[in-house]
Amino acid sequence: MSSTHRGRIATAMIAIALSGAVAAPAQAVTGDSAEQAALKRAAAACGSGEICLWRDRNYSGTPWRWTPGSGYRDMPSYLHDHVYSFYANARGCFIDWNPQEKRPVNPGDYAKAYDTNFGRRIDAIAPNC
């Protein structure tokens, strides 16, 4: 490639860059994403000292509320093996009986799609594991 050809290519690239024809990297959309909005909605719906559990993903519908003072509780039939999202403002323990497995839950824990994890197995909840 001749130096003249290289010079023309360089000049053309500079002109394109200066004209704004080269796209800049996409910027993140400002404000809350749908996920952040759903998480804020869950946090607002779940009171202090509660663990809130939803049958649907993304904290949709009416939550079932549990507090450590309630002690051990079997999941209501509609949530048994169907906890698809949760938000925790308290410590607790999610329990599956067959095979027995326990998962500690701490304040600040949450999942918007827990059916991809332990939510399809939860049988009960208790204050301690």
C-alpha positions as a Markdown table, in Angstrom:
| # | Residue | x | y | z |
|---|---|---|---|---|
| 1 | Met | 0.0 | 0.0 | 0.0 |
| 2 | Ser | 1.4 | 3.4 | -1.0 |
| 3 | Ser | 1.9 | 6.1 | 1.5 |
| 4 | Thr | -0.6 | 8.2 | -0.4 |
| 5 | His | -3.2 | 5.5 | -0.1 |
| 6 | Arg | -2.5 | 5.1 | 3.6 |
| 7 | Gly | -2.8 | 8.9 | 4.0 |
| 8 | Arg | -6.2 | 9.0 | 2.3 |
| 9 | Ile | -7.5 | 6.2 | 4.5 |
| 10 | Ala | -6.3 | 8.0 | 7.6 |
| 11 | Thr | -7.9 | 11.2 | 6.4 |
| 12 | Ala | -11.2 | 9.5 | 5.7 |
| 13 | Met | -11.2 | 7.8 | 9.1 |
| 14 | Ile | -10.6 | 11.1 | 10.8 |
| 15 | Ala | -13.3 | 12.8 | 8.8 |
| 16 | Ile | -15.8 | 10.0 | 9.7 |
| 17 | Ala | -14.9 | 10.3 | 13.4 |
| 18 | Leu | -15.2 | 14.0 | 13.4 |
| 19 | Ser | -18.6 | 13.9 | 11.6 |
| 20 | Gly | -20.1 | 11.7 | 14.3 |
| 21 | Ala | -20.8 | 8.9 | 11.8 |
| 22 | Val | -19.0 | 6.4 | 14.1 |
| 23 | Ala | -21.4 | 5.3 | 16.8 |
| 24 | Ala | -20.5 | 5.8 | 20.3 |
| 25 | Pro | -21.0 | 2.9 | 22.7 |
| 26 | Ala | -24.6 | 2.6 | 23.9 |
| 27 | Gln | -25.2 | 4.2 | 27.2 |
| 28 | Ala | -27.3 | 2.7 | 30.0 |
| 29 | Val | -30.8 | 4.0 | 30.3 |
| 30 | Thr | -31.0 | 6.3 | 33.2 |
| 31 | Gly | -33.5 | 5.7 | 35.9 |
| 32 | Asp | -34.8 | 2.4 | 37.3 |
| 33 | Ser | -34.8 | -0.7 | 35.2 |
| 34 | Ala | -37.8 | -3.0 | 35.4 |
| 35 | Glu | -35.8 | -5.3 | 37.7 |
| 36 | Gln | -34.9 | -2.4 | 40.1 |
| 37 | Ala | -38.5 | -1.2 | 40.1 |
| 38 | Ala | -39.8 | -4.7 | 40.9 |
| 39 | Leu | -37.2 | -5.0 | 43.7 |
| 40 | Lys | -38.3 | -1.6 | 45.2 |
| 41 | Arg | -41.9 | -2.8 | 45.0 |
| 42 | Ala | -41.0 | -6.0 | 46.9 |
| 43 | Ala | -39.1 | -4.1 | 49.5 |
| 44 | Ala | -42.0 | -1.7 | 50.0 |
| 45 | Ala | -44.5 | -4.5 | 50.3 |
| 46 | Cys | -42.5 | -6.5 | 52.8 |
| 47 | Gly | -42.6 | -5.1 | 56.3 |
| 48 | Ser | -39.9 | -4.9 | 58.9 |
| 49 | Gly | -39.2 | -8.3 | 60.4 |
| 50 | Glu | -41.0 | -10.3 | 57.7 |
| 51 | Ile | -40.1 | -12.6 | 54.9 |
| 52 | Cys | -42.5 | -12.2 | 52.0 |
| 53 | Leu | -43.0 | -15.0 | 49.5 |
| 54 | Trp | -44.8 | -14.8 | 46.1 |
| 55 | Arg | -46.2 | -17.6 | 43.9 |
| 56 | Asp | -45.1 | -15.6 | 40.8 |
| 57 | Arg | -41.8 | -14.3 | 39.6 |
| 58 | Asn | -40.9 | -10.6 | 39.9 |
| 59 | Tyr | -42.8 | -10.3 | 43.3 |
| 60 | Ser | -46.1 | -10.3 | 41.5 |
| 61 | Gly | -49.4 | -10.7 | 43.2 |
| 62 | Thr | -50.1 | -10.7 | 47.0 |
| 63 | Pro | -47.2 | -11.9 | 49.2 |
| 64 | Trp | -47.6 | -14.5 | 51.9 |
| 65 | Arg | -45.9 | -13.0 | 55.0 |
| 66 | Trp | -44.0 | -14.9 | 57.6 |
| 67 | Thr | -42.2 | -13.6 | 60.8 |
| 68 | Pro | -39.8 | -15.5 | 63.0 |
| 69 | Gly | -42.3 | -15.1 | 65.8 |
| 70 | Ser | -44.7 | -17.4 | 63.8 |
| 71 | Gly | -42.3 | -20.3 | 64.4 |
| 72 | Tyr | -42.2 | -23.2 | 62.1 |
| 73 | Arg | -44.8 | -23.1 | 59.3 |
| 74 | Asp | -45.6 | -25.4 | 56.4 |
| 75 | Met | -46.0 | -23.5 | 53.2 |
| 76 | Pro | -49.6 | -22.8 | 52.3 |
| 77 | Ser | -50.7 | -25.3 | 49.5 |
| 78 | Tyr | -50.4 | -22.7 | 46.8 |
| 79 | Leu | -46.8 | -21.9 | 47.7 |
| 80 | His | -45.7 | -25.5 | 48.5 |
| 81 | Asp | -42.9 | -26.1 | 46.0 |
| 82 | His | -44.0 | -22.9 | 44.2 |
| 83 | Val | -42.1 | -20.0 | 45.8 |
| 84 | Tyr | -41.1 | -18.1 | 42.7 |
| 85 | Ser | -39.9 | -14.9 | 44.3 |
| 86 | Phe | -39.1 | -13.7 | 47.9 |
| 87 | Tyr | -37.8 | -10.8 | 49.8 |
| 88 | Ala | -36.4 | -11.1 | 53.3 |
| 89 | Asn | -36.4 | -8.4 | 56.1 |
| 90 | Ala | -35.8 | -11.1 | 58.7 |
| 91 | Arg | -33.7 | -14.2 | 59.3 |
| 92 | Gly | -35.3 | -17.6 | 58.6 |
| 93 | Cys | -34.7 | -21.0 | 57.1 |
| 94 | Phe | -36.3 | -22.4 | 53.9 |
| 95 | Ile | -36.8 | -26.2 | 54.3 |
| 96 | Asp | -37.3 | -29.0 | 51.8 |
| 97 | Trp | -38.2 | -32.3 | 53.4 |
| 98 | Asn | -37.4 | -34.8 | 50.6 |
| 99 | Pro | -34.5 | -34.9 | 50.3 |
| 100 | Gln | -34.0 | -32.9 | 53.5 |
| 101 | Glu | -32.2 | -29.6 | 52.8 |
| 102 | Lys | -32.3 | -26.3 | 54.5 |
| 103 | Arg | -31.3 | -22.9 | 53.2 |
| 104 | Pro | -30.6 | -20.0 | 55.6 |
| 105 | Val | -32.2 | -16.7 | 54.7 |
| 106 | Asn | -30.9 | -13.3 | 55.9 |
| 107 | Pro | -32.3 | -9.8 | 55.9 |
| 108 | Gly | -31.7 | -8.3 | 52.5 |
| 109 | Asp | -31.8 | -11.6 | 50.7 |
| 110 | Tyr | -34.2 | -11.7 | 47.7 |
| 111 | Ala | -34.9 | -13.6 | 44.4 |
| 112 | Lys | -37.1 | -12.4 | 41.6 |
| 113 | Ala | -37.0 | -15.9 | 39.9 |
| 114 | Tyr | -36.5 | -18.4 | 42.7 |
| 115 | Asp | -38.2 | -21.1 | 40.7 |
| 116 | Thr | -34.8 | -21.5 | 38.9 |
| 117 | Asn | -33.4 | -22.4 | 42.3 |
| 118 | Phe | -34.7 | -23.7 | 45.6 |
| 119 | Gly | -38.1 | -22.2 | 45.2 |
| 120 | Arg | -39.4 | -25.3 | 43.5 |
| 121 | Arg | -38.6 | -27.3 | 46.6 |
| 122 | Ile | -39.6 | -25.3 | 49.6 |
| 123 | Asp | -42.0 | -27.2 | 51.9 |
| 124 | Ala | -41.7 | -25.1 | 55.1 |
| 125 | Ile | -40.1 | -22.1 | 56.8 |
| 126 | Ala | -38.6 | -21.8 | 60.3 |
| 127 | Pro | -36.7 | -19.3 | 62.4 |
| 128 | Asn | -33.5 | -21.3 | 62.4 |
| 129 | Cys | -31.9 | -24.0 | 60.2 |
